[in-house]
């Protein structure tokens, strides 16, 4: 439903939908449930699960960029950040769960997922929080150690950066040799990015 949500007109979102999207305990349970289903069904069934989560992150991140500087956009920005976080949290839970599978078909599936979606995860998932943290650090150095953005914003950015790093880590660990073989520039970029922090 997250991808369907991204297509909807943001003005048509009901209060109940907002509450469900922003209910962290519920979303954590959903991520856990999805991971258990994925362990049993992937890669033979429900092949659209991971692509739809990656697309939800990409679309919601694009929407956050579009509405960031609009007046009265803070609530919508927080809503779409919750969508991004929920999709990434589900993705991390799924990748964590399927990373323990040892059959050849499972390894091939993890390789194909990493090759197809790691670039999108880096662009839409990993880069934005790292850029935000760099911006906050620059603000702090210019303001005698005082960070801007408010504590809640900083906490969210740190949580999301950590979560996204775990998703990238799952993909890199499970498919490193294949990624180096076919996507060496992307691997170099990720390693350079992580070493810079």
Secondary structure by P-SEA (a helix, b strand, c coil): caaaaaacccccccaaaaaaaaaaaaaaaaaaaaaaaaaacccccccaaaaaaaaaaaaaaaaaaaacccccaaaaaaaaaaaaaaaaaaaaaaaaaacccccaaaaaaaaaaaaccaaaaaacccaaaaaaaaaaaaaaaaacccccccaaaaaaaaaaaaaaaaaaaaaaaacaaaaaaccaaaaaaaaaaaaac
